[in-house]
């Protein structure tokens, strides 16, 4: 035979074309933006203010390690919201707790115009 059979090569080309047609839209799901740069030294010097709020299985609030009422948690959030540098509010809730109690706490945080919220979870 003096000729080369190119049929398998054409099949391979079509298979690769289909793979690229499927994979390309998946790669384009991010918004291209230019982010501002910052030195690592600057970033490490900034103190991070964090306030920890815990909700136990019974729905009781704890500010740090002390138990507080709903009114007290609202007052403390109002006080914290007036600080120059608003803190990150870390919320830790028991896994068997009603979802409504967590939403109520997040509502308290939002009413005081605090926007930095962290919800803690367990890593498996």
Secondary structure, 3 states (H helix, E strand, C coil): CCCCCCHHHHHHHHHHHHHHHHHHHHHCCCCCCCCCCCCHHHHHHCCCCEEEEEECCCCCEEECCEEECHHHHHHHHHHHHCCCCCCEEEEEECCCCCHHHHHHHHHHHHHCCCCCEEECCCCC
